[in-house]
Structure formats: structure tokens, C-alpha cells
């Protein structure tokens, strides 16, 4: 079910899997700092409202370079919100744009002393989805 859409991203939520899936658009090349913050705050807000346990983030069209300052902001302001919402896993389908992808990885893997959710990178949606589903299956069937 679609729960948010802007020029920069679309966010969907599958309640049966507690899965928030989102995809960035190529318009991210026009993003400014304040708009990036607004869009990332929207992801956190949706994760909180839905108590999302898993996020599938399609960054293949993401073209914005996340500055060191913004990386720190995500670490200090957004990750604690994900953790409070109960996030367990964050799957990222990698950007085609090298610099944007590097900045995404730096954001997700920087000095994350409080980050308690797993982050994994994938080349396609199917692999990312399977990683989350396999984890869901093992959680459900574990005795």
C-alpha cells in the first residue's frame, strides 16, 4: 500500500511483513539539503507510524551526494528513530551513480555506535527482498 509519494521518492508499506519499501527517483539530482532532510524525515516518520521492522530502499536512481554534515545528521537524528520504531534490517539496492552510492554507504556505515539494525547491499530487488523474507521465515519458524 502506497503511504507517501513526492517528486523524489515513493514509500509503500506491507503490513503482513512489517516491510517499508521505498524507491528514490532520478529527480534526486536536483535535491537541496533542506529537501533531503524533509524526505529522510518522512522515511523515519513512516517507519515510526507503521512500526516497520524491515526497510527495502531502492537507491538505483538516487543521484544526490550526501555530505559529511548530512551523514552525521542521519546518524544522530534519523537512526535513533528507526531503532525506536523497532527496525531490524535495512536492505539497500545500490545506486548506479558511484559518488551517490559511496555517500549512501558512508551514511549507513559511518561511526554508528547506537545502530542496532543490520544493513546489507544488493544489486537487485529480488535479492534484497529474499534477504528480508528469509529472515522473516526463520523468525516465524524458529522454536
N, C-alpha and C positions, 0 to 999 in steps of 0.2 A: 504494500500500500504506500503510495507516494505521500510523504508528510511535509516536504518542503521542496521548492524549486525557485531558482533565481537564474540570472544570466550566467552564473559561474559554476553552479552545481545543482544536482538533484539528489535528494535524500529519500530513501524508501525504508520501510520497516516491516519485517516479517515477524509477527508476534509469536507464532508457533516455534520459531527457532531463536527468538530474542536477538535477531540479527538486523543491525542497521547497515544498509548498503548505500553507498554514495558514489557519485561519479562527478568529476570536475569536467568543465567544458574548456574548449580552446580559448574562450574569452578571458581566461585567467591571465593571458599575456598582457591584458590591459589593467589588471588589478593594481590597486594602490594599497598602501599599508593599512589604512583605516577600513577599507572594504575587506581586505584579507582577514583582519581581526573580527569583523562582523560575521563573515562567512564561517570562520572557525568557531566562533561563539555559538553560531546556530547549530553546528555539529554537536557541540557539547550540550546545548540545550535539548536537542532531540534525544541524545543518549540518556540524559537525566530523566526526561519526561517518560521515556519508554523503558527505562532500566535495562538498556541494551547490554548484553553480555559479550557480544561479538560485533566488530565493525569490519566491513569489507569496503575498502577505499580504492576506487579505480582512479589512479592518477595518470593514466596514459596520455590524457590531453592537458594535463597540468603544465603550465608554462611560466609560472611565477617563481622567481628566486626568493626563497625565504631568508631574510637577513639574519645575522647573529642575534640582533636585538629581538626579532620576532621569534627566533628559535627559543630564546630564553623565556619570552612571554608564554609560549606554548607550554614549556616545561613547568613554569611556575603557576600559571593560571588555568590552563586547559587540562593537563594531565591529572591534577588532583580532582577535577570534576568527573573525568572518566572513571577514576578509581572509586570515587564516592558513589557513582552510578552502578558499580559492580562489574565494570568491563574486565573481561578475562583475556581476550585475544583481539589483535588488530592486524588484519591481513591487508597488505598493500600491493596493488597491481602497478608495476613500475612505470614511471613516466618515460616517454620516448625522448624527451629533452634532457640531455645529460646534466646540465647545471641545475635545472629544476629538481631532477632526481637526487642529485648529490645533496641539495639543500633539504629535501624531504628526509633523506637518511640521517643527515646531521641533526635534524629536529627530533627524529624518533629515537636516535641512539646516542645523543649527547650525554651530559652528566645527569643521569636520571636516578638520583638516589631514592626517590619515592615511587618510581614507576613499578607497578606490580603486575601489569598485563604483558603478555607475550606479543612480540611484533615479528612478522615474517613477510618476506618479499616474494612476489610471484610474477611470472611473465604473462599469465592469462587468468581470466576469471574462473575457469573451471578448476584449475589447481588451487586457487585461493579458496574457493567455495568448498572443495573437497577437504582441505586442511581444517576448515571450521567444522564441516559436517562430521568428519572422522572423530574430532574431539567431542562433538555433541553425542555421537553414537556411543563412544566409550564412556562418557559420563552417565548416560542413561542406562547402559547395560552393566556398569560396574557394580559389584556386590560387595 
